[in-house]
Amino acid sequence: MNEAFFPTFFNSYFIAFGVMLGGSLIGGLAAFITGEPLLTEIAKIASRVRIWAIIAAIGGTFDTVYSFERGFLDGGTRDIFKQFLLILSAMGGAKTASLIIDWLTLEHIS
């Protein structure tokens, strides 16, 4: 973590947000081209892409696991707390994009 914390925090949020929106919308375009229902497929893709958006936003799992290990074994609780906040930021970005997709597709309304 050579980068400053707050830019990384905001990058994590918006990377997860962008992966969710972009992946869902482009996947929906592919579903439309193949004749599948557009809005239903966008909602399905959004639910499947969420975990990958979080992983992409935090930069992969190995760096996060290494930071947790360093925090526990070397007593660096600051690193654990920073990684926890970065994961929360990525989860917030993915959840925000998921809510926007739900509002646009109205798939949650029966």
C-alpha positions, 0 to 999 in steps of 0.5 A: 500500500504505497499509495495514500489511503483516501485516493485508494478508498475512493478508487475502490468505491468507484472501481466496484461501481464501474465494474458492476454497471459496465459489466451488467450493461455490456452483458445486457447488450450481448443478451439483447443481441442473442434475443434474451430479455434485456432487463432480466438479463441485466439484473441477473448479470448484476447479481453474478458480477457483484463479488468480482467487482469487489475483488477487482476493486481491492486489487485481487485477494492476495494483497488483501490476505497478505495485509491481514497476515502482516497485521495479525502476525506483526501487530500492524492493526492499522493495516488490518483496519485500512484493508477492512475499510477498503473492502467496505468501500468496494462493497458500498460501490457494488451495492450502489450500482446494484441499487441503480440497476434494480431501479432501472430494471424494476426486476424486484417488483412482481 
